[in-house]
Amino acid sequence: MVELLARLLMAFAIRAFCRWFDIPSPAPPRLVGALLVVAMTIGFLLTEWFIGSR
């Protein structure tokens, strides 16, 4: 639980830093882009798990 809260805090801190200094955000600005990143991450993790279990 503490790890999840730390990750959320870091994500909000990075976003606030980018907004404050007018730096382009490293995250996609649209929900579809964010879902694409999530899907690619899940696919990578599942592939790594599948190959590692053999």
MILUMNU-194260 format. One record per atom (N, C-alpha, C): residue number from 1; atom name; x, y, z. Coordinates in steps of 0.1 Angstrom, whole numbers, plus 5000, padded with zeros to 4 digits. Layout:
<pts>
pt n->NUM; atom->CA; east->X; north->Y; up->Z;
...
</pts>
This chain:
<pts>
pt n->1; atom->N; east->5008; north->4988; up->5000;
pt n->1; atom->CA; east->5000; north->5000; up->5000;
pt n->1; atom->C; east->5009; north->5013; up->5000;
pt n->2; atom->N; east->5019; north->5012; up->5008;
pt n->2; atom->CA; east->5028; north->5024; up->5008;
pt n->2; atom->C; east->5035; north->5026; up->4995;
pt n->3; atom->N; east->5039; north->5015; up->4988;
pt n->3; atom->CA; east->5045; north->5016; up->4975;
pt n->3; atom->C; east->5035; north->5022; up->4965;
pt n->4; atom->N; east->5023; north->5019; up->4965;
pt n->4; atom->CA; east->5013; north->5025; up->4956;
pt n->4; atom->C; east->5012; north->5040; up->4959;
pt n->5; atom->N; east->5011; north->5044; up->4971;
pt n->5; atom->CA; east->5010; north->5058; up->4974;
pt n->5; atom->C; east->5022; north->5065; up->4970;
pt n->6; atom->N; east->5034; north->5059; up->4972;
pt n->6; atom->CA; east->5046; north->5066; up->4967;
pt n->6; atom->C; east->5046; north->5068; up->4952;
pt n->7; atom->N; east->5041; north->5058; up->4945;
pt n->7; atom->CA; east->5041; north->5059; up->4930;
pt n->7; atom->C; east->5031; north->5070; up->4926;
pt n->8; atom->N; east->5020; north->5071; up->4932;
pt n->8; atom->CA; east->5010; north->5081; up->4929;
pt n->8; atom->C; east->5016; north->5095; up->4932;
pt n->9; atom->N; east->5022; north->5096; up->4944;
pt n->9; atom->CA; east->5028; north->5109; up->4947;
pt n->9; atom->C; east->5039; north->5113; up->4937;
pt n->10; atom->N; east->5047; north->5104; up->4933;
pt n->10; atom->CA; east->5057; north->5107; up->4923;
pt n->10; atom->C; east->5051; north->5111; up->4910;
pt n->11; atom->N; east->5040; north->5104; up->4906;
pt n->11; atom->CA; east->5034; north->5108; up->4893;
pt n->11; atom->C; east->5028; north->5122; up->4894;
pt n->12; atom->N; east->5022; north->5125; up->4905;
pt n->12; atom->CA; east->5016; north->5139; up->4906;
pt n->12; atom->C; east->5027; north->5149; up->4907;
pt n->13; atom->N; east->5038; north->5146; up->4914;
pt n->13; atom->CA; east->5049; north->5155; up->4915;
pt n->13; atom->C; east->5056; north->5158; up->4901;
pt n->14; atom->N; east->5058; north->5148; up->4893;
pt n->14; atom->CA; east->5063; north->5150; up->4880;
pt n->14; atom->C; east->5054; north->5158; up->4871;
pt n->15; atom->N; east->5041; north->5155; up->4872;
pt n->15; atom->CA; east->5031; north->5163; up->4864;
pt n->15; atom->C; east->5031; north->5178; up->4869;
pt n->16; atom->N; east->5032; north->5180; up->4882;
pt n->16; atom->CA; east->5032; north->5194; up->4887;
pt n->16; atom->C; east->5045; north->5201; up->4883;
pt n->17; atom->N; east->5056; north->5194; up->4883;
pt n->17; atom->CA; east->5069; north->5200; up->4879;
pt n->17; atom->C; east->5068; north->5204; up->4864;
pt n->18; atom->N; east->5063; north->5195; up->4856;
pt n->18; atom->CA; east->5062; north->5198; up->4842;
pt n->18; atom->C; east->5053; north->5210; up->4839;
pt n->19; atom->N; east->5042; north->5211; up->4846;
pt n->19; atom->CA; east->5032; north->5222; up->4844;
pt n->19; atom->C; east->5038; north->5235; up->4849;
pt n->20; atom->N; east->5045; north->5235; up->4860;
pt n->20; atom->CA; east->5051; north->5247; up->4866;
pt n->20; atom->C; east->5062; north->5253; up->4857;
pt n->21; atom->N; east->5070; north->5245; up->4851;
pt n->21; atom->CA; east->5081; north->5250; up->4842;
pt n->21; atom->C; east->5078; north->5249; up->4827;
pt n->22; atom->N; east->5065; north->5246; up->4824;
pt n->22; atom->CA; east->5061; north->5246; up->4810;
pt n->22; atom->C; east->5069; north->5236; up->4801;
pt n->23; atom->N; east->5072; north->5225; up->4807;
pt n->23; atom->CA; east->5079; north->5214; up->4801;
pt n->23; atom->C; east->5069; north->5204; up->4795;
pt n->24; atom->N; east->5070; north->5199; up->4783;
pt n->24; atom->CA; east->5060; north->5189; up->4778;
pt n->24; atom->C; east->5060; north->5177; up->4788;
pt n->25; atom->N; east->5048; north->5173; up->4791;
pt n->25; atom->CA; east->5046; north->5162; up->4800;
pt n->25; atom->C; east->5051; north->5149; up->4793;
pt n->26; atom->N; east->5057; north->5140; up->4801;
pt n->26; atom->CA; east->5061; north->5127; up->4795;
pt n->26; atom->C; east->5050; north->5117; up->4793;
pt n->27; atom->N; east->5038; north->5121; up->4798;
pt n->27; atom->CA; east->5026; north->5112; up->4796;
pt n->27; atom->C; east->5018; north->5117; up->4784;
pt n->28; atom->N; east->5010; north->5108; up->4778;
pt n->28; atom->CA; east->5002; north->5112; up->4767;
pt n->28; atom->C; east->4990; north->5121; up->4772;
pt n->29; atom->N; east->4986; north->5131; up->4765;
pt n->29; atom->CA; east->4976; north->5140; up->4769;
pt n->29; atom->C; east->4962; north->5135; up->4768;
pt n->30; atom->N; east->4960; north->5124; up->4761;
pt n->30; atom->CA; east->4946; north->5119; up->4759;
pt n->30; atom->C; east->4945; north->5105; up->4766;
pt n->31; atom->N; east->4933; north->5102; up->4769;
pt n->31; atom->CA; east->4930; north->5089; up->4776;
pt n->31; atom->C; east->4934; north->5077; up->4766;
pt n->32; atom->N; east->4931; north->5079; up->4754;
pt n->32; atom->CA; east->4935; north->5068; up->4744;
pt n->32; atom->C; east->4950; north->5065; up->4744;
pt n->33; atom->N; east->4958; north->5076; up->4745;
pt n->33; atom->CA; east->4972; north->5074; up->4745;
pt n->33; atom->C; east->4977; north->5068; up->4758;
pt n->34; atom->N; east->4970; north->5071; up->4769;
pt n->34; atom->CA; east->4974; north->5065; up->4782;
pt n->34; atom->C; east->4970; north->5050; up->4782;
pt n->35; atom->N; east->4959; north->5047; up->4776;
pt n->35; atom->CA; east->4955; north->5033; up->4776;
pt n->35; atom->C; east->4964; north->5025; up->4766;
pt n->36; atom->N; east->4969; north->5031; up->4756;
pt n->36; atom->CA; east->4979; north->5025; up->4747;
pt n->36; atom->C; east->4992; north->5021; up->4755;
pt n->37; atom->N; east->4996; north->5031; up->4763;
pt n->37; atom->CA; east->5008; north->5029; up->4771;
pt n->37; atom->C; east->5006; north->5017; up->4781;
pt n->38; atom->N; east->4994; north->5017; up->4787;
pt n->38; atom->CA; east->4991; north->5006; up->4797;
pt n->38; atom->C; east->4990; north->4993; up->4790;
pt n->39; atom->N; east->4984; north->4992; up->4778;
pt n->39; atom->CA; east->4983; north->4980; up->4771;
pt n->39; atom->C; east->4997; north->4975; up->4767;
pt n->40; atom->N; east->5006; north->4984; up->4762;
pt n->40; atom->CA; east->5019; north->4979; up->4758;
pt n->40; atom->C; east->5027; north->4974; up->4770;
pt n->41; atom->N; east->5025; north->4981; up->4782;
pt n->41; atom->CA; east->5032; north->4977; up->4794;
pt n->41; atom->C; east->5027; north->4963; up->4798;
pt n->42; atom->N; east->5014; north->4961; up->4798;
pt n->42; atom->CA; east->5009; north->4948; up->4802;
pt n->42; atom->C; east->5013; north->4937; up->4793;
pt n->43; atom->N; east->5013; north->4940; up->4780;
pt n->43; atom->CA; east->5018; north->4930; up->4770;
pt n->43; atom->C; east->5033; north->4927; up->4772;
pt n->44; atom->N; east->5041; north->4937; up->4775;
pt n->44; atom->CA; east->5055; north->4934; up->4778;
pt n->44; atom->C; east->5057; north->4926; up->4790;
pt n->45; atom->N; east->5050; north->4929; up->4801;
pt n->45; atom->CA; east->5051; north->4921; up->4813;
pt n->45; atom->C; east->5046; north->4907; up->4812;
pt n->46; atom->N; east->5035; north->4905; up->4804;
pt n->46; atom->CA; east->5030; north->4892; up->4802;
pt n->46; atom->C; east->5039; north->4883; up->4794;
pt n->47; atom->N; east->5045; north->4890; up->4784;
pt n->47; atom->CA; east->5055; north->4883; up->4775;
pt n->47; atom->C; east->5067; north->4879; up->4783;
pt n->48; atom->N; east->5072; north->4888; up->4791;
pt n->48; atom->CA; east->5084; north->4885; up->4800;
pt n->48; atom->C; east->5081; north->4874; up->4810;
pt n->49; atom->N; east->5069; north->4874; up->4815;
pt n->49; atom->CA; east->5065; north->4863; up->4825;
pt n->49; atom->C; east->5064; north->4850; up->4818;
pt n->50; atom->N; east->5058; north->4850; up->4806;
pt n->50; atom->CA; east->5056; north->4838; up->4798;
pt n->50; atom->C; east->5069; north->4831; up->4794;
pt n->51; atom->N; east->5078; north->4840; up->4789;
pt n->51; atom->CA; east->5091; north->4835; up->4785;
pt n->51; atom->C; east->5099; north->4830; up->4797;
pt n->52; atom->N; east->5098; north->4837; up->4808;
pt n->52; atom->CA; east->5106; north->4834; up->4820;
pt n->52; atom->C; east->5100; north->4821; up->4827;
pt n->53; atom->N; east->5088; north->4817; up->4825;
pt n->53; atom->CA; east->5082; north->4806; up->4831;
pt n->53; atom->C; east->5086; north->4793; up->4824;
pt n->54; atom->N; east->5092; north->4794; up->4812;
pt n->54; atom->CA; east->5095; north->4782; up->4805;
pt n->54; atom->C; east->5109; north->4776; up->4809;
</pts>
